[in-house]
C-alpha cells in the first residue's frame, strides 16, 4: 500500500537510463537476487538464500508500509529490473540485486531521487532503520547522500537525513585560491578552507598523516564540513577541535609507500601556477598522499596529480598512498584517454599555463560529466 493519502507515481525517472517502476505484484525475476549470499547477508544479516515464501512475505510487508519500486536500467532500448527500493519516512531499504550493476553509483542516484520526493512531500527528516556495520557500500551511499548515524543497533546503526542539516542542503564552498584574507596560509595551502552558507568560516588543518583540527564560528556545521573535506582527503580519519576534544573519528585508512613510476595518472595536465604554490609545502614523501584505485592490476591516481608533479620535480622517487573507498565510475574512461595521450606515469604529465589548463582540462571534465546530466 502506498503512503497514506499520497498517490504513488507509476514511474520516477532518475536519469536518462535509470528509473523506478511502481510495484505491480509481479516479482518472479527477483528470485535470483535473493539467492545471492552477499545480498542476503546485507539485507537479512545472514548469507542463507531466501525461499520463495520469504520473498513473498518481504514484498508484501514493504508494499504495505511504503512506496515499493523496482529499479530499472535501460538496456538495448528496454528497461530491465536490477533491484528494488522502498520509500517511506521511517526507512529506505534498497537492493541492487543484479551484481553486474553494483559499484556503478546507481544506489546513490536512487537515494538522492527519493530524498527529492521526501522534500516534495514536506518531510523534514527521513530515516534508514538499520545498516549493518559490514555493509560498507550502503554506508558510503547513504552518508554521501547526507544521512548521519544517530543510534547504534546490535549489528550496525540507524541513520537519519535532516533536510535542514544534510550536506547536500548546505551551501558549502571549498576555497581553492591560495590567497584569501579570511583564512590562514596553512589552511589555504592544504585546501582546508571552507565557507558555509556564505557566512560561516571554517578551517580544517592537517596535523598528521591521519589527523586534523577543525575550527570555525559555529560548531553546528562541524560534521558537515568534515564530511565535505573527506571527499578530498579520505585518509584523514581523526578530527579534533582547537582544545583537543574529539569531534569525529572514522576507521583508520592504511597508508603505504609506492614508487611514482608505478602510478597511472587519470589526468593529463597540471596547472603551472598551482604547481608553483604546492611546491612551497612539499619537501618529503610524507607530504604527498595519493588516493588510488585498482584497475586491471594498475594503481590509478584519483587525485593529487599536482603533488605528484612536484614530487617528480623534487626527485622524490616514492610517495605515500591509500586505496580509496570512493566510487569512481569515470576512471576507466579517464585512464584510457590519458594513455591515448601517452600518459602512463606522473613523469608524463603535461604542464600548462593556468588559462590553458582551465580550457583544456576543465573543459574535458565538464564535457564528460555533462553527459551524465542529460
C-alpha positions in Angstrom: 0.0 0.0 0.0 1.4 3.5 -0.9 1.9 6.1 1.8 -1.4 7.1 3.3 -3.0 10.0 1.5 -0.3 10.1 -1.2 -0.6 8.8 -4.7 2.4 6.7 -5.7 3.7 7.5 -9.2 3.8 4.7 -11.7 7.3 5.7 -12.7 10.0 8.0 -11.3 12.7 8.9 -13.8 16.1 9.1 -12.1 18.1 10.0 -15.2 18.1 9.1 -18.9 18.9 5.4 -18.2 17.6 4.8 -14.7 14.0 4.8 -13.4 11.8 3.5 -10.6 8.7 1.4 -11.6 5.9 1.0 -9.1 5.5 -2.5 -7.7 2.7 -4.4 -9.5 2.7 -7.7 -7.6 5.0 -9.5 -10.1 8.5 -10.3 -8.9 9.5 -13.7 -10.3 12.6 -12.1 -11.8 13.7 -11.0 -8.3 14.1 -14.6 -7.0 17.7 -14.9 -8.2 18.7 -11.7 -6.5 17.9 -13.2 -3.1 19.7 -16.4 -3.8 23.0 -14.5 -3.7 24.7 -14.9 -0.4 26.2 -11.4 -0.4 22.8 -9.8 -1.0 21.2 -11.9 1.7 23.9 -11.0 4.2 23.5 -7.3 3.6 19.6 -7.5 3.8 19.0 -10.1 6.4 22.3 -10.4 8.3 22.6 -14.0 7.2 24.1 -15.4 4.0 21.4 -18.1 3.6 19.4 -17.8 0.4 15.7 -16.7 0.8 12.9 -19.1 0.0 10.1 -18.0 -2.4 7.7 -17.8 0.6 10.1 -15.4 2.4 10.5 -13.2 -0.6 6.7 -13.0 -1.0 6.3 -12.0 2.7 9.1 -9.4 2.3 7.5 -7.7 -0.7 4.0 -7.8 1.0 5.5 -6.1 4.1 7.4 -3.5 2.1 4.4 -2.7 -0.1 2.2 -2.4 3.0 4.5 0.1 4.6 5.6 2.4 1.8 6.2 3.0 -1.8 7.8 -0.1 -3.3 9.6 0.3 -6.6 11.7 -1.9 -8.9 14.9 -0.2 -10.0 15.2 -0.4 -13.8 18.1 0.2 -16.1 17.8 0.9 -19.9 19.5 -1.9 -21.8 19.3 -2.0 -25.7 16.2 0.1 -25.7 14.3 -1.8 -22.9 14.2 -1.2 -19.2 15.2 -4.2 -17.2 14.8 -4.6 -13.4 18.1 -4.7 -11.5 16.9 -4.2 -7.9 14.3 -2.8 -5.6 13.8 0.1 -3.2 11.0 1.0 -0.8 10.4 4.6 0.3 8.7 5.9 3.4 9.6 8.3 6.1 10.8 5.7 8.6 13.0 3.6 6.2 14.5 3.3 2.8 15.7 -0.3 2.2 17.4 -0.6 -1.2 19.0 -3.6 -3.0 20.9 -3.6 -6.3 20.0 -7.3 -6.9 21.9 -7.8 -10.2 25.6 -7.8 -9.3 26.6 -6.6 -12.7 25.2 -3.1 -11.8 26.8 -2.8 -8.4 29.5 -0.2 -7.7 28.2 2.0 -10.5 26.8 4.5 -8.1 23.2 3.7 -9.0 22.1 3.2 -5.5 23.3 6.7 -4.6 21.3 8.2 -7.5 18.2 6.4 -6.4 18.5 7.5 -2.8 19.1 11.1 -3.9 16.0 11.0 -6.1 13.8 9.6 -3.3 15.2 12.3 -1.0 13.8 14.8 -3.5 10.5 13.1 -3.2 10.6 13.3 0.6 11.2 17.1 0.3 8.3 17.4 -2.1 6.1 15.6 0.4 7.1 18.1 3.1 9.2 15.7 5.2 11.8 17.4 7.5 13.6 14.1 8.1 13.8 10.6 6.7 15.3 7.6 8.3 17.1 4.3 7.5 16.1 1.8 10.1 19.4 -0.1 10.1 22.6 -0.6 8.1 25.0 -3.3 9.3 28.5 -2.2 10.0 30.0 -4.6 7.4 27.7 -3.2 4.7 30.3 -0.6 3.7 28.7 0.1 0.3 25.4 1.1 1.8 27.1 3.2 4.5 29.0 5.1 1.9 25.9 5.5 -0.3 23.7 6.9 2.4 26.3 9.1 4.1 27.3 10.6 0.8 23.6 11.4 0.3 23.5 13.3 3.6 22.4 10.6 6.1 24.1 10.6 9.5 24.2 7.8 12.1 22.2 8.6 15.2 21.8 5.3 17.1 23.6 2.0 17.5 21.9 -1.3 16.9 23.2 -4.8 17.7 24.9 -5.2 14.3 25.1 -1.6 13.0 23.5 1.8 13.1 20.3 3.7 12.4 20.6 6.7 10.1 18.8 10.0 9.6 18.8 12.7 7.0 17.7 16.1 8.4 17.0 18.3 5.4 17.9 21.4 7.3 21.3 19.9 8.2 22.4 17.5 5.4 25.5 18.3 3.5 23.5 18.3 0.3 21.2 21.0 1.6 24.0 23.3 2.9 25.9 25.7 0.7 29.5 24.6 1.4 32.2 26.2 -0.6 35.7 25.0 -0.7 38.2 27.8 -1.2 40.7 26.8 -4.0 42.6 30.1 -4.0 46.0 30.4 -2.3 45.2 34.0 -1.3 42.3 34.9 0.9 42.5 37.2 3.9 39.7 35.3 5.7 41.9 32.2 6.1 45.4 31.2 7.3 48.0 30.5 4.7 48.3 26.9 6.0 44.6 26.2 5.6 44.7 27.6 2.0 47.8 25.6 1.1 46.1 22.4 2.4 42.8 23.3 0.6 41.2 23.2 4.1 39.3 26.5 3.9 35.5 26.4 3.8 32.6 28.8 3.8 29.1 27.5 4.9 26.0 29.3 3.7 28.2 32.3 2.7 28.6 33.4 6.4 30.3 30.8 8.5 34.1 30.3 8.0 35.9 27.0 8.8 39.5 25.7 8.7 40.5 22.1 8.6 44.2 21.9 9.3 46.0 18.6 8.7 48.2 17.9 11.8 49.4 14.4 11.0 49.2 11.6 8.4 45.6 10.8 9.6 44.7 13.7 12.0 43.3 17.2 11.5 42.0 20.0 13.6 38.8 21.9 12.7 38.0 25.4 13.8 35.0 27.6 12.9 32.4 30.0 14.1 29.5 27.6 14.6 30.1 24.0 15.8 26.7 23.1 14.4 28.3 22.6 11.0 31.5 20.8 12.0 30.4 17.4 10.9 29.1 18.6 7.6 32.4 20.4 6.8 34.3 17.3 7.8 32.3 15.1 5.5 32.9 17.6 2.7 36.6 17.8 3.5 36.9 14.0 3.5 35.7 13.8 0.0 39.1 15.2 -1.0 41.1 13.8 1.9 39.7 10.3 2.7 42.9 9.3 4.6 42.2 11.9 7.4 40.2 9.9 9.9 40.5 11.7 13.2 39.3 15.3 13.8 39.7 17.3 17.0 38.8 20.9 17.9 41.3 23.6 18.9 41.0 22.4 22.5 41.9 18.8 21.6 38.4 17.5 22.0 37.3 14.7 19.7 34.8 15.9 17.1 34.6 13.0 14.7 36.5 9.7 14.1 36.4 7.3 11.2 38.0 3.8 10.7 41.8 4.2 10.0 42.9 4.2 6.4 46.1 2.2 5.8 48.9 4.2 4.1 51.7 2.5 2.1 54.7 3.6 0.1 54.7 3.3 -3.6 57.1 4.4 -6.4 55.8 7.2 -8.5 56.7 5.2 -11.6 54.1 2.6 -10.6 51.2 5.1 -10.6 49.0 5.5 -13.6 47.5 9.1 -13.7 43.9 9.7 -14.5 44.7 13.3 -15.5 46.7 14.6 -18.5 47.8 18.1 -17.4 48.9 20.1 -14.3 48.5 23.8 -13.7 51.9 25.5 -13.7 50.8 28.2 -11.3 49.2 25.7 -8.9 52.3 23.6 -9.1 54.4 26.6 -8.0 52.2 27.1 -4.9 52.1 23.5 -4.0 55.9 23.2 -4.3 56.3 25.5 -1.3 54.9 22.9 1.2 56.1 19.6 -0.3 59.5 18.6 1.0 59.3 14.9 1.6 57.3 11.8 0.5 55.2 12.2 3.7 53.9 15.4 2.2 52.4 13.6 -0.8 49.5 11.2 0.0 47.6 9.9 -3.1 44.2 8.2 -3.2 44.4 5.1 -5.6 42.0 2.7 -7.2 42.9 -0.7 -8.7 42.1 -1.1 -12.4 43.3 -4.0 -14.4 46.2 -4.6 -12.0 47.2 -0.9 -12.2 47.3 1.6 -9.4 45.3 4.6 -10.7 45.6 8.0 -9.1 42.2 9.6 -8.3 43.6 12.9 -7.2 46.9 14.6 -6.2 48.3 15.0 -9.7 49.9 18.4 -8.9 51.5 17.0 -5.8 52.9 14.1 -7.8 54.3 16.5 -10.4 56.0 18.4 -7.7 57.4 15.2 -6.3 58.8 14.4 -9.7 60.4 17.8 -9.9 61.9 17.4 -6.4 63.2 13.9 -7.3 61.1 12.1 -4.7 61.0 8.6 -6.2 58.4 7.3 -3.7 55.2 8.8 -2.2 52.5 7.6 0.3 49.2 6.3 -0.9 46.0 4.5 0.2 43.3 2.5 -1.6 40.2 4.8 -1.8 36.7 3.5 -1.0 35.1 6.3 -3.1 33.1 5.3 -6.1 34.8 6.4 -9.4 32.9 5.3 -12.4 34.7 7.8 -14.6 38.2 6.4 -14.0 38.3 3.8 -16.8 37.4 6.4 -19.4 39.9 8.9 -18.0 42.7 6.4 -17.9 42.0 5.3 -21.4 42.1 8.9 -22.5 45.3 9.5 -20.6 47.0 6.6 -22.2 45.9 7.8 -25.7 48.0 10.8 -24.8 51.0 8.7 -23.7 50.4 9.5 -20.0 51.5 6.3 -18.2 53.2 7.7 -15.1 53.4 11.1 -13.3 56.6 11.7 -15.2 54.5 12.1 -18.4 52.1 14.8 -17.1 52.0 17.9 -19.3 52.5 21.3 -17.6 50.3 24.1 -18.9 49.8 27.8 -18.1 46.8 28.5 -15.9 44.4 29.7 -18.7 45.3 26.8 -21.0 44.9 24.3 -18.2 41.4 25.7 -17.4 40.4 25.5 -21.0 41.8 22.0 -21.7 41.4 20.1 -18.5 38.3 21.7 -17.0 36.8 21.7 -20.5 37.4 18.0 -20.8 35.9 17.2 -17.4 32.9 19.5 -17.9 32.1 17.8 -21.2 32.4 14.3 -19.8 30.2 14.9 -16.7 27.7 16.9 -18.6 26.8 13.6 -20.4 25.5 12.1 -17.1 23.2 15.1 -16.6 21.5 14.9 -19.9 
